[in-house]
Amino acid sequence: MKRPQYTPADFAWTKWSASDIKALAPNILAEKKARLSIIKKVPAEVRNFENTVYAIEASDYGISETILKIDLLQNVSLEKAIRDAAKRAIETIEKQMIRIERDPKIWAALKEYERGAWQKEGSALAPEAKKLFHDMFLNYKRMGFDLAPKEQERLKEIMERLAKISNEFRHNINSYKDHIIVRKEEAAGLPPRYTQGLKRDKKENYIITLAYPDYVPFMELAQNESKREELNNKYLQKGGIKNMKVLSEMLALRAEHARILGYKTHADYKTELRMAKSGKTALDFEMSLLKKVATGGKNDLDELRDFKRTVTKNKHAELFSHDIAYYGHELQKERFKFNSEEVRGYFPLARVLEGTFKIYSTLFGVKFEKLSGFPLWHRDAELYAVKKPNGEILSYFALDLHPRDGKYGHAAAFGIVGGRKALFTNDTYIAPFATMVTNFTKPSAKNPSLLSHNEVETFLHEFGHIIHCILTTGEYASQSGYHTAWDFVEAPSQMLEHWAWNKRSLALLSAHHETGKPIPPSLLKNLIASEDHLLRYTTLRQLILGIFDLTLHTTNKTLDSAKLYRDMVKKYTGITISKDAIFPAGFGHLDGYDAGYYGYLWSKVYAADMFTRFAKEGILNKKTGSDYKKWILEKGGSMNEMDLVKGFLGRTPSNKAFLKEIGVK
C-alpha cells in the first residue's frame, strides 16, 4: 500500500491555541454522533462487516487522533493556558463521549450483524477481521446494555465521573511542585555536571526539585543524609492530599462499576481482556513470584544495611528508603570499581540516539532521517521520518527529551496517529506517528546531555514502544502498534532493554563525550557484570507495587491506600516509611494501569523468552530482527499474543529465561 507523506501543514495542530482547543471539543462530539447515526440507520437485512463492524471501528478514525493530539499538548505544552484548555477539553470529550458511545442501538446493530451476516460471511473473513468483531462484541457486551435501565444510567454516571477525576489525578501529579534548598556546604558528592544545571535562589543556594533529572541523581549521589531524607519526604507527598481524595473516589467508583456489571472485583473486570483473564490469576502470579524473590530481595537490603554501618562506623545504623539509591550506588562503586558518573561520561545523548538508530536500522531494515521545517510544540522537540532502504517513508516520530515546567514528569511513548488502512480503500495506508517524551538532563553551555546507564536502558525501553507503534502494518487502528493485551504491551520494549547490557551493542551506544573513545575494556566488563546488582530488590520492589495495585482493586472494602503501601513495604522489605507519606497520591500508574501494574513482570516473562533467540543467534542478527519485526512489531494486536510469541520463537513460551535472569532456580 502507498503511504502518503506528511507535510508541515499536517503538524499545524502543534500550534493550536487555547481557544482552538476549546472549539474542537463540540466538533469532535458532533462528528462522532453523526458517524454512529449512519450505522444505526442501516436496515438489519443489509448489515454486513463493512457497514457495521468496520464502520464502528472507523467511527474513531481522525477523531481519536485529534483527541490524542489534545492530550499530548496537555502533557508537553510550555504554555499553562494551553495545558489547562487541553485538560478541560479532554474532560468534556471523555464525559460526553461516554454518553455517545454507550448507545444501546449500536449494541443492537452488532447483535443484528451477529444473528445475520456474521453467520454467512464470518468464516470467509480474514483472521484480523474476525478478531476485530469478537473484540468489539465483547467490549460492547461489557457496557451492560442488557441490564435494567436504572443500572445502565448509573454506569454512565460512574464512567463520566471517572473520566473527569482520572484526568484530574494525572493533572495533579504533573502540576505538583516542591523543592528543597541545599547550601554549597551541604552538596558533597554532587558532581559539577549536576550542580551546574541546577537553579539557584538569591543566596546562590541550590534548588533541588522533584523533577526526575533533579531527584534521581540527588538521591543517588548526595552524601548528606538529612537532605536526602528531606527530598524523599517531599517526593512522597507528590500529588498532594487532594489526590488521595481523588484516588479514594476512583477506587470506590471502579468497584461499584464492576459489581453492577456482574464482576466480583475491578481487577476481574480489567483482566478479562488481558492475558491473565482474572484478578486471581494476576495476583497468584505476583504472589508466586514473591515467594521466589522475597528472601533474595531482603538479602540485598540487608547487605546495604551492613554496608551503611561499615561506611558510617555505626553498628546500629538502620537503612531507610532515602538510603537505598545512595548506598546502592556506593556499593556498586566498591564492588564493580566504577561509579555512575564515570559511566555517564560515555553516554552523551547524541551518541545514544545515533547508536539506537544504527541498531534498529540493522535489525529491522529501516533508516531514520531527521526532518526540518515542520512546526512542533517546543523548540526541544525534533521530528524524524522512518524510511525503507529505497527511501519510501513508512512512518514518523518525534522526540521531546528534556524537562521543563508543566511537562509530563517521567518517560512515556504517546501514540498519536495509529497505522491503519485508509477508510474504505485497499491501496492506501495511514502512516503512524508517535512521540517519545522523557526528562533527561538538558545540555548546558559547559556540558552535553549525559545519560546514566539506567537512563540508556530507559531510552531503549521507551524507544521500543515507539518502534512498536511506527513499524506496524495492522489493517485496523485498534489492532496496530502497541494496541495489544495490556499485560503484553511492555514485552517488546522490555525485550529491547537487553541491548543496554551487551558488549557489541554498547560499543554503538557509547563514546566518551570529550575524547570520543570507547568504554575501556575493564570498565565495560564491570558495567556488564553489574546487571545483577540489587536485581532481587528491584524485582521485589516491582512486586510490591503490583500487589499493592491489585490489592486495591481486588477488594470492595474501603482501604487507607497510603497506610496499605507503607505496611506492605515494611512487611516485605523491613523498610519503614514515614507515617506522613502519601505515595499513592503520586503513583501515576493507578490511573491507566489500574489493576494492571502486574503486567510489567508478566510481560517480562515473554520479553526474556523472546530475547533467547537474539542471545543465541546474535544481538544484531538481521534474520532474527526480521522475524521479530514480522511477528511482534508489525502484527500489533491483530493476533492472540500467545500466538505471536509462538510464531517468533517457533515453540511454546516458558518462564525459564525470566527466572534465570532474576537469579531464581
C-alpha positions as CSV (number, residue, x, y, z in Angstrom):
1,M,0.0,0.0,0.0
2,K,1.2,3.5,-0.7
3,R,1.8,5.8,2.3
4,P,1.2,9.5,1.6
5,Q,3.9,11.7,3.1
6,Y,3.2,14.3,5.8
7,T,3.7,17.9,5.1
8,P,4.3,20.8,7.6
9,A,0.5,21.5,7.3
10,D,-0.2,18.1,8.9
11,F,1.6,19.4,12.1
12,A,-0.3,22.7,12.3
13,W,-2.0,21.2,15.4
14,T,1.2,21.6,17.4
15,K,0.5,25.4,17.4
16,W,-3.1,25.2,18.5
17,S,-4.1,27.9,20.9
18,A,-6.2,27.6,24.0
19,S,-9.2,28.9,22.0
20,D,-8.5,26.5,19.2
21,I,-8.6,23.6,21.6
22,K,-11.8,24.8,23.3
23,A,-13.5,24.9,19.9
24,L,-12.5,21.4,19.0
25,A,-14.5,19.6,21.7
26,P,-18.0,20.2,20.3
27,N,-16.9,19.5,16.7
28,I,-15.4,16.1,17.8
29,L,-18.6,15.1,19.6
30,A,-20.9,16.2,16.8
31,E,-18.8,14.2,14.3
32,K,-18.8,11.1,16.4
33,K,-22.6,11.3,16.8
34,A,-23.1,11.8,13.0
35,R,-21.0,8.7,12.2
36,L,-22.8,6.5,14.7
37,S,-26.1,7.8,13.4
38,I,-25.4,6.4,9.9
39,I,-24.6,3.0,11.4
40,K,-27.8,2.9,13.4
41,K,-29.9,3.6,10.3
42,V,-28.6,0.6,8.3
43,P,-31.5,-1.9,7.9
44,A,-31.0,-5.2,9.7
45,E,-31.3,-7.2,6.5
46,V,-28.4,-5.4,4.7
47,R,-26.0,-5.3,7.6
48,N,-22.5,-6.6,6.8
49,F,-19.0,-6.4,8.1
50,E,-18.2,-3.2,6.2
51,N,-21.3,-1.1,7.1
52,T,-21.4,-2.3,10.7
53,V,-18.2,-3.7,12.3
54,Y,-15.7,-1.8,10.2
55,A,-17.9,1.3,10.3
56,I,-17.9,1.3,14.1
57,E,-14.1,0.8,14.1
58,A,-13.7,3.6,11.6
59,S,-16.1,6.0,13.5
60,D,-13.0,6.8,15.7
61,Y,-10.7,7.5,12.7
62,G,-9.5,11.1,12.7
63,I,-11.4,11.8,15.9
64,S,-9.2,9.7,18.2
65,E,-6.1,11.2,16.6
66,T,-7.4,14.7,17.4
67,I,-8.1,13.7,21.0
68,L,-4.6,12.2,21.3
69,K,-3.1,15.4,20.0
70,I,-5.0,17.5,22.6
71,D,-3.9,15.1,25.3
72,L,-0.2,15.3,24.1
73,L,-0.4,19.1,24.3
74,Q,-1.8,18.8,27.8
75,N,1.4,17.0,28.7
76,V,4.0,18.9,26.7
77,S,2.9,22.4,26.0
78,L,5.1,25.2,27.5
79,E,2.0,27.4,28.0
80,K,-0.2,26.8,31.1
81,A,-3.2,28.2,29.3
82,I,-2.9,25.6,26.6
83,R,-2.3,22.8,29.1
84,D,-5.4,23.9,31.1
85,A,-7.5,24.3,28.0
86,A,-6.4,20.8,26.9
87,K,-7.3,19.4,30.3
88,R,-10.8,20.9,30.1
89,A,-11.3,19.7,26.6
90,I,-10.3,16.1,27.4
91,E,-12.6,16.1,30.4
92,T,-15.5,17.4,28.3
93,I,-14.9,14.9,25.5
94,E,-14.4,11.9,27.8
95,K,-17.5,12.7,29.7
96,Q,-19.8,13.3,26.7
97,M,-18.2,10.5,24.6
98,I,-19.3,8.0,27.2
99,R,-22.9,9.0,26.6
100,I,-22.4,8.9,22.8
101,E,-20.6,5.6,22.7
102,R,-22.7,3.8,25.3
103,D,-25.6,3.6,22.8
104,P,-27.9,0.6,23.0
105,K,-28.7,1.0,19.4
106,I,-25.1,0.3,18.4
107,W,-25.2,-2.8,20.6
108,A,-28.4,-3.8,18.8
109,A,-26.7,-3.3,15.5
110,L,-23.8,-5.6,16.5
111,K,-26.3,-8.2,17.6
112,E,-28.2,-7.9,14.3
113,Y,-25.0,-8.5,12.5
114,E,-24.1,-11.4,14.7
115,R,-27.5,-13.1,14.0
116,G,-27.5,-12.3,10.3
117,A,-24.5,-11.6,8.1
118,W,-21.9,-13.0,10.5
119,Q,-23.4,-16.5,10.1
120,K,-22.9,-16.2,6.3
121,E,-19.7,-14.2,5.9
122,G,-17.9,-14.8,9.2
123,S,-16.0,-17.9,8.0
124,A,-14.8,-16.1,4.9
125,L,-13.4,-13.0,6.7
126,A,-9.7,-12.6,7.3
127,P,-8.4,-13.6,10.8
128,E,-7.9,-9.9,11.7
129,A,-11.4,-9.0,10.8
130,K,-12.8,-12.0,12.8
131,K,-10.7,-10.8,15.8
132,L,-12.0,-7.3,15.3
133,F,-15.6,-8.4,15.6
134,H,-15.0,-10.7,18.6
135,D,-13.2,-8.0,20.5
136,M,-15.7,-5.3,19.6
137,F,-18.7,-7.6,20.5
138,L,-17.1,-8.3,23.9
139,N,-16.4,-4.7,24.6
140,Y,-20.0,-3.6,23.9
141,K,-21.3,-6.5,25.9
142,R,-19.2,-5.3,28.8
143,M,-21.0,-2.0,28.7
144,G,-24.1,-3.5,30.4
145,F,-26.8,-2.8,27.8
146,D,-28.7,-5.9,28.9
147,L,-29.1,-4.5,32.5
148,A,-32.1,-2.7,33.8
149,P,-32.4,1.0,32.6
150,K,-31.6,2.3,36.1
151,E,-28.4,0.3,36.3
152,Q,-27.4,1.4,32.8
153,E,-27.9,5.0,33.8
154,R,-25.8,4.6,36.9
155,L,-23.0,3.0,34.8
156,K,-23.0,6.1,32.6
157,E,-22.8,8.4,35.6
158,I,-19.9,6.4,37.0
159,M,-17.9,6.4,33.7
160,E,-18.5,10.2,33.3
161,R,-17.3,10.9,36.8
162,L,-14.3,8.5,36.4
163,A,-13.3,10.2,33.2
164,K,-13.2,13.6,35.0
165,I,-11.4,12.6,38.1
166,S,-8.9,10.3,36.3
167,N,-7.8,13.3,34.3
168,E,-7.7,15.3,37.5
169,F,-5.5,12.7,39.1
170,R,-3.0,12.9,36.3
171,H,-3.1,16.7,36.2
172,N,-2.4,16.9,39.9
173,I,0.7,14.8,39.6
174,N,2.1,16.7,36.6
175,S,1.4,20.1,38.2
176,Y,2.7,19.3,41.6
177,K,5.7,21.4,42.6
178,D,8.0,21.4,45.6
179,H,11.8,21.6,46.3
180,I,14.4,21.7,48.9
181,I,17.2,24.2,49.4
182,V,20.8,22.9,49.6
183,R,23.7,25.1,50.6
184,K,27.1,24.6,48.9
185,E,28.5,23.1,52.1
186,E,25.6,20.5,52.0
187,A,26.3,19.4,48.5
188,A,29.1,16.9,49.0
189,G,29.0,14.1,46.5
190,L,27.2,16.1,43.8
191,P,29.3,16.5,40.7
192,P,29.8,19.8,38.9
193,R,27.9,18.4,35.8
194,Y,24.9,18.1,38.1
195,T,25.2,21.3,40.1
196,Q,25.9,23.5,37.1
197,G,22.5,22.6,35.7
198,L,20.5,23.4,38.9
199,K,18.5,26.5,39.5
200,R,19.6,28.7,42.4
201,D,18.0,31.1,44.9
202,K,19.0,34.7,45.7
203,K,21.7,33.4,48.1
204,E,23.1,31.1,45.4
205,N,21.9,28.0,47.2
206,Y,20.9,25.1,45.0
207,I,17.2,24.4,44.4
208,I,16.5,20.7,44.1
209,T,13.1,20.0,42.7
210,L,11.1,16.8,42.4
211,A,11.7,16.6,38.7
212,Y,13.4,13.4,37.5
213,P,16.7,15.0,36.5
214,D,17.0,16.7,39.9
215,Y,15.6,14.0,42.1
216,V,17.2,10.8,40.9
217,P,20.8,11.9,40.8
218,F,20.5,13.7,44.1
219,M,19.1,10.6,45.9
220,E,22.0,8.5,44.4
221,L,24.9,10.9,44.9
222,A,24.2,13.3,47.8
223,Q,26.3,12.4,50.8
224,N,24.1,14.5,53.1
225,E,21.6,12.0,54.6
226,S,19.3,14.6,56.2
227,K,18.9,16.4,52.8
228,R,18.2,13.1,51.1
229,E,15.6,12.4,53.7
230,E,14.1,15.9,53.2
231,L,13.8,15.5,49.5
232,N,12.5,12.0,49.7
233,N,9.8,13.0,52.2
234,K,8.7,15.8,49.8
235,Y,8.7,13.3,46.9
236,L,6.4,11.0,48.9
237,Q,3.9,13.9,49.1
238,K,3.7,14.3,45.3
239,G,0.2,14.7,44.0
240,G,-0.9,16.1,47.3
241,I,-3.7,15.3,49.8
242,K,-6.2,16.3,47.2
243,N,-5.1,13.3,45.1
244,M,-5.6,10.9,48.0
245,K,-9.3,12.0,48.0
246,V,-9.5,11.7,44.2
247,L,-8.0,8.2,44.4
248,S,-10.4,7.1,47.1
249,E,-13.3,8.1,44.9
250,M,-11.7,6.4,41.9
251,L,-11.4,3.1,43.7
252,A,-14.9,3.2,45.1
253,L,-16.4,4.0,41.7
254,R,-14.4,1.3,39.9
255,A,-15.5,-1.3,42.5
256,E,-19.2,-0.2,42.1
257,H,-18.9,-0.3,38.3
258,A,-17.5,-3.8,38.4
259,R,-20.3,-5.0,40.7
260,I,-23.0,-3.6,38.6
261,L,-21.6,-5.4,35.6
262,G,-21.5,-8.7,37.5
263,Y,-17.8,-8.9,38.2
264,K,-16.5,-9.7,41.6
265,T,-13.9,-7.0,41.5
266,H,-12.5,-4.3,39.3
267,A,-9.4,-6.5,38.7
268,D,-11.6,-9.2,37.3
269,Y,-13.3,-6.7,35.0
270,K,-10.0,-5.3,33.7
271,T,-8.1,-8.5,33.3
272,E,-10.9,-10.2,31.3
273,L,-9.4,-8.5,28.2
274,R,-5.8,-9.4,29.1
275,M,-3.7,-12.5,29.0
276,A,-4.3,-13.1,32.7
277,K,-8.1,-13.3,32.3
278,S,-8.8,-12.8,36.0
279,G,-7.7,-10.8,39.0
280,K,-6.9,-14.0,40.9
281,T,-4.6,-15.3,38.1
282,A,-2.7,-11.9,38.1
283,L,-2.4,-11.9,41.9
284,D,-1.4,-15.6,42.0
285,F,1.3,-14.8,39.5
286,E,2.6,-12.0,41.7
287,M,2.4,-13.9,45.0
288,S,4.1,-17.0,43.5
289,L,7.0,-14.9,42.2
290,L,7.1,-13.0,45.6
291,K,7.9,-16.3,47.3
292,K,10.8,-16.9,45.0
293,V,12.4,-13.5,45.3
294,A,11.4,-12.3,48.8
295,T,14.5,-13.8,50.5
296,G,16.9,-12.5,47.8
297,G,15.3,-9.0,47.9
298,K,15.7,-8.8,51.7
299,N,19.2,-10.1,51.4
300,D,20.1,-7.3,49.0
301,L,18.7,-4.8,51.6
302,D,20.5,-6.5,54.5
303,E,23.7,-6.1,52.5
304,L,23.0,-2.4,52.0
305,R,22.3,-2.0,55.7
306,D,25.6,-3.7,56.7
307,F,27.4,-1.6,54.1
308,K,25.9,1.6,55.6
309,R,27.0,0.5,59.1
310,T,30.5,0.0,57.8
311,V,30.7,3.3,56.0
312,T,29.2,5.3,58.9
313,K,31.0,3.3,61.5
314,N,27.7,3.0,63.3
315,K,26.9,-0.7,64.0
316,H,23.3,0.3,64.9
317,A,22.6,2.3,61.8
318,E,19.3,1.5,60.1
319,L,18.5,1.5,56.4
320,F,15.8,3.9,55.3
321,S,14.1,4.5,52.0
322,H,16.2,7.6,51.3
323,D,19.4,5.4,51.7
324,I,18.7,2.8,49.1
325,A,19.8,4.6,46.0
326,Y,22.8,6.2,47.7
327,Y,24.2,3.1,49.3
328,G,23.3,1.0,46.3
329,H,25.4,3.3,44.2
330,E,28.3,3.4,46.8
331,L,28.3,-0.4,47.0
332,Q,28.3,-0.6,43.2
333,K,31.4,1.6,43.1
334,E,33.2,-0.6,45.6
335,R,32.1,-3.9,44.1
336,F,32.4,-3.2,40.4
337,K,35.1,-0.5,40.5
338,F,33.1,2.3,38.8
339,N,30.6,4.9,39.6
340,S,27.6,6.1,37.7
341,E,29.2,9.5,37.0
342,E,32.2,7.9,35.3
343,V,30.0,5.7,33.2
344,R,27.7,8.7,32.4
345,G,30.6,10.4,30.6
346,Y,30.5,7.6,27.9
347,F,26.8,8.1,27.1
348,P,26.2,11.5,25.6
349,L,22.6,11.6,24.4
350,A,23.6,12.3,20.8
351,R,25.7,9.1,20.8
352,V,22.9,7.0,22.4
353,L,20.5,8.3,19.8
354,E,22.9,7.6,16.9
355,G,23.6,4.1,18.3
356,T,20.0,3.3,18.7
357,F,19.3,4.2,15.2
358,K,22.1,2.0,14.0
359,I,20.9,-1.0,16.0
360,Y,17.3,-0.7,14.8
361,S,18.4,0.0,11.2
362,T,20.4,-3.2,11.2
363,L,17.8,-5.3,12.9
364,F,14.7,-4.0,11.1
365,G,15.9,-2.8,7.7
366,V,14.9,0.8,8.1
367,K,16.5,4.2,8.0
368,F,15.9,7.2,10.3
369,E,16.0,10.8,8.9
370,K,15.7,14.0,10.9
371,L,13.3,16.4,9.3
372,S,13.4,20.2,9.4
373,G,10.8,22.9,8.5
374,F,8.0,21.2,10.5
375,P,6.2,23.0,13.3
376,L,6.3,21.3,16.7
377,W,5.1,22.3,20.2
378,H,8.5,23.2,21.6
379,R,12.0,24.0,20.2
380,D,13.4,21.0,22.1
381,A,11.2,18.6,20.1
382,E,12.6,17.0,17.0
383,L,10.8,15.2,14.1
384,Y,12.0,12.1,12.3
385,A,10.9,10.0,9.3
386,V,11.3,6.3,9.2
387,K,12.1,5.0,5.7
388,K,12.6,1.8,3.8
389,P,16.1,1.3,2.3
390,N,14.7,2.6,-1.0
391,G,13.7,5.9,0.6
392,E,9.9,5.2,0.9
393,I,8.6,6.7,4.1
394,L,6.9,4.3,6.5
395,S,6.1,6.5,9.5
396,Y,7.1,9.4,11.7
397,F,8.0,10.1,15.3
398,A,9.1,13.0,17.5
399,L,11.5,13.1,20.4
400,D,10.9,15.5,23.3
401,L,13.7,14.6,25.7
402,H,14.3,17.4,28.2
403,P,12.4,18.7,31.2
404,R,10.5,22.0,31.5
405,D,7.8,23.4,33.7
406,G,4.4,21.8,33.3
407,K,5.7,18.9,31.2
408,Y,4.9,15.3,31.8
409,G,7.4,14.3,34.5
410,H,8.5,10.8,33.6
411,A,9.2,8.8,30.4
412,A,6.5,7.6,28.1
413,A,5.6,7.0,24.5
414,F,2.5,8.8,23.1
415,G,0.9,7.1,20.1
416,I,-0.8,9.9,18.2
417,V,-1.7,8.5,14.7
418,G,-2.2,4.8,14.6
419,G,-1.2,2.9,11.5
420,R,-4.2,1.7,9.5
421,K,-5.7,1.1,6.1
422,A,-7.3,4.4,4.9
423,L,-11.0,4.5,5.0
424,F,-12.7,2.1,2.6
425,T,-9.7,1.7,0.4
426,N,-7.3,-1.2,-0.3
427,D,-4.3,0.7,-1.6
428,T,-3.5,3.5,0.9
429,Y,-2.1,3.2,4.4
430,I,-2.1,5.9,7.0
431,A,1.5,6.4,8.2
432,P,1.8,6.1,12.0
433,F,3.1,9.0,14.2
434,A,4.2,8.7,17.8
435,T,6.1,10.8,20.3
436,M,8.6,9.9,22.9
437,V,8.6,12.1,26.0
438,T,11.4,11.9,28.6
439,N,13.2,14.2,31.1
440,F,16.9,13.6,30.5
441,T,19.2,16.4,31.7
442,K,19.3,19.3,29.3
443,P,22.6,20.2,27.8
444,S,24.3,23.3,29.1
445,A,27.0,25.7,27.9
446,K,29.6,23.5,29.7
447,N,28.2,20.0,29.3
448,P,26.2,18.0,26.8
449,S,23.3,15.9,27.9
450,L,24.9,12.8,29.5
451,L,22.8,9.8,30.4
452,S,23.3,7.4,33.2
453,H,23.4,3.7,32.2
454,N,19.9,3.4,33.8
455,E,18.7,6.2,31.5
456,V,20.2,4.4,28.5
457,E,18.1,1.4,29.4
458,T,15.1,3.7,29.8
459,F,15.8,5.3,26.4
460,L,15.9,1.8,24.8
461,H,12.6,0.8,26.6
462,E,10.6,3.9,25.5
463,F,12.0,3.9,22.0
464,G,10.9,0.2,21.9
465,H,7.3,1.5,22.3
466,I,7.9,4.0,19.5
467,I,9.2,1.2,17.2
468,H,6.2,-0.9,18.1
469,C,3.9,2.0,17.0
470,I,5.7,3.0,13.9
471,L,6.6,-0.3,12.3
472,T,3.1,-1.7,12.5
473,T,1.3,-3.0,9.4
474,G,-2.0,-3.5,11.2
475,E,-5.0,-3.0,9.0
476,Y,-7.2,-1.7,11.8
477,A,-6.1,1.1,14.1
478,S,-7.4,-0.7,17.2
479,Q,-5.1,-3.6,16.4
480,S,-2.0,-1.7,15.2
481,G,1.2,-0.9,17.1
482,Y,1.1,-1.4,20.8
483,H,-2.7,-2.0,20.9
484,T,-2.2,-5.4,22.4
485,A,-3.4,-7.0,25.6
486,W,-2.3,-4.6,28.4
487,D,-0.2,-7.3,30.2
488,F,1.8,-7.9,27.0
489,V,2.2,-4.3,25.9
490,E,5.5,-3.8,27.7
491,A,7.1,-7.0,26.4
492,P,8.5,-5.7,23.2
493,S,10.1,-2.7,25.0
494,Q,11.5,-4.9,27.8
495,M,13.0,-7.2,25.3
496,L,14.9,-4.3,23.7
497,E,16.3,-3.3,27.1
498,H,18.8,-6.2,26.8
499,W,20.8,-4.2,24.2
500,A,21.9,-2.0,27.1
501,W,23.8,-4.9,28.6
502,N,25.6,-6.4,25.5
503,K,29.2,-5.6,24.6
504,R,28.5,-5.3,20.9
505,S,25.5,-3.0,21.2
506,L,27.2,-0.9,23.9
507,A,30.0,-0.2,21.5
508,L,27.4,1.5,19.3
509,L,25.7,3.3,22.1
510,S,28.7,4.8,23.8
511,A,31.7,7.1,23.3
512,H,33.3,9.5,25.7
513,H,31.8,12.9,25.3
514,E,35.2,14.7,25.3
515,T,37.6,12.2,23.7
516,G,35.2,10.1,21.6
517,K,37.0,7.0,22.9
518,P,35.1,3.7,23.7
519,I,34.5,2.5,27.2
520,P,37.7,0.9,28.4
521,P,37.5,-3.0,28.4
522,S,37.8,-3.3,32.2
523,L,35.1,-0.7,32.8
524,L,32.9,-2.3,30.2
525,K,33.3,-5.7,31.7
526,N,32.5,-4.4,35.2
527,L,29.5,-2.5,33.9
528,I,28.0,-5.6,32.2
529,A,28.7,-7.6,35.4
530,S,26.7,-5.1,37.4
531,E,23.5,-6.1,35.7
532,D,22.6,-8.3,38.6
533,H,23.4,-5.6,41.2
534,L,20.4,-5.3,43.6
535,L,18.3,-7.2,41.0
536,R,16.4,-9.2,43.6
537,Y,15.5,-6.0,45.4
538,T,14.3,-4.2,42.3
539,T,12.2,-7.2,41.4
540,L,10.8,-7.2,44.9
541,R,10.0,-3.5,44.5
542,Q,8.1,-4.2,41.3
543,L,6.2,-7.0,43.0
544,I,5.2,-4.7,45.9
545,L,3.8,-2.2,43.5
546,G,1.9,-4.8,41.5
547,I,0.5,-6.5,44.6
548,F,-0.4,-3.1,46.1
549,D,-2.3,-2.2,42.9
550,L,-4.1,-5.5,42.7
551,T,-5.0,-5.4,46.4
552,L,-6.6,-2.0,45.9
553,H,-8.6,-3.5,43.0
554,T,-9.5,-6.9,44.4
555,T,-11.3,-5.8,47.4
556,N,-14.6,-4.0,47.8
557,K,-13.6,-2.6,51.2
558,T,-12.6,1.0,51.9
559,L,-8.8,0.9,52.3
560,D,-6.3,3.6,53.6
561,S,-4.1,3.2,50.5
562,A,-1.2,5.2,51.9
563,K,-1.1,3.0,55.1
564,L,-1.5,-0.1,52.9
565,Y,1.5,0.8,50.9
566,R,3.6,1.7,54.0
567,D,2.6,-1.6,55.6
568,M,3.5,-3.6,52.5
569,V,6.9,-2.0,52.2
570,K,7.5,-2.7,55.9
571,K,6.3,-6.3,55.6
572,Y,8.2,-7.3,52.5
573,T,11.4,-5.2,52.9
574,G,11.7,-4.2,56.5
575,I,12.0,-0.6,55.5
576,T,9.9,1.9,57.5
577,I,8.4,4.8,55.5
578,S,7.3,8.0,57.3
579,K,3.7,7.8,58.5
580,D,3.0,11.1,56.7
581,A,4.0,9.6,53.3
582,I,1.2,9.5,50.7
583,F,2.9,7.6,48.0
584,P,-0.3,6.6,46.2
585,A,-1.1,10.3,45.5
586,G,1.8,10.4,43.1
587,F,1.7,6.9,41.8
588,G,0.5,7.8,38.3
589,H,0.1,4.1,37.2
590,L,-3.0,3.9,39.4
591,D,-4.7,5.7,36.5
592,G,-4.4,3.9,33.2
593,Y,-2.6,0.9,34.7
594,D,-5.2,0.2,37.3
595,A,-5.2,-3.5,38.2
596,G,-2.5,-3.7,35.5
597,Y,0.8,-2.9,37.1
598,Y,1.5,-6.7,37.5
599,G,1.8,-6.6,33.7
600,Y,5.4,-5.2,33.9
601,L,6.6,-8.5,35.3
602,W,4.1,-10.7,33.5
603,S,5.2,-9.3,30.2
604,K,8.9,-9.6,31.2
605,V,8.5,-13.3,31.2
606,Y,7.8,-13.1,27.5
607,A,10.4,-10.5,26.9
608,A,13.1,-12.7,28.4
609,D,12.0,-15.7,26.4
610,M,11.9,-13.7,23.2
611,F,15.4,-12.5,23.8
612,T,16.7,-16.1,23.9
613,R,16.7,-16.1,20.1
614,F,18.9,-13.0,19.9
615,A,21.2,-14.3,22.6
616,K,21.7,-17.5,20.6
617,E,21.6,-16.1,17.1
618,G,23.3,-12.7,17.6
619,I,22.3,-9.3,19.0
620,L,22.4,-7.7,15.6
621,N,21.3,-10.7,13.5
622,K,19.3,-9.4,10.6
623,K,17.3,-12.6,10.1
624,T,16.3,-12.7,13.8
625,G,15.4,-9.0,13.7
626,S,13.4,-9.5,10.5
627,D,11.4,-12.3,12.2
628,Y,10.9,-10.2,15.3
629,K,9.6,-7.3,13.1
630,K,7.3,-9.7,11.3
631,W,5.8,-11.4,14.3
632,I,5.8,-8.9,17.1
633,L,6.2,-5.3,15.7
634,E,4.2,-5.4,12.5
635,K,1.3,-7.5,13.7
636,G,0.5,-5.5,16.9
637,G,-2.7,-6.8,18.4
638,S,-4.1,-8.5,15.2
639,M,-3.4,-11.9,16.7
640,N,-3.6,-13.6,20.1
641,E,-0.5,-12.6,22.0
642,M,0.5,-16.1,22.8
643,D,0.4,-17.0,19.1
644,L,2.6,-14.0,18.3
645,V,5.3,-15.2,20.7
646,K,4.9,-18.8,19.5
647,G,5.3,-17.6,15.9
648,F,8.5,-15.8,16.7
649,L,10.1,-18.4,19.0
650,G,8.8,-21.4,17.0
651,R,7.8,-23.1,20.2
652,T,5.5,-22.6,23.3
653,P,7.0,-19.8,25.5
654,S,8.2,-20.6,29.1
655,N,9.4,-18.7,32.2
656,K,12.8,-20.4,32.4
657,A,14.7,-17.5,30.8
658,F,13.0,-14.9,33.1
659,L,13.7,-16.9,36.3
660,K,17.3,-17.3,35.2
661,E,17.6,-13.5,34.6
662,I,16.4,-12.7,38.1
663,G,18.6,-15.4,39.7
664,V,15.8,-17.8,40.7
665,K,16.1,-21.5,40.1
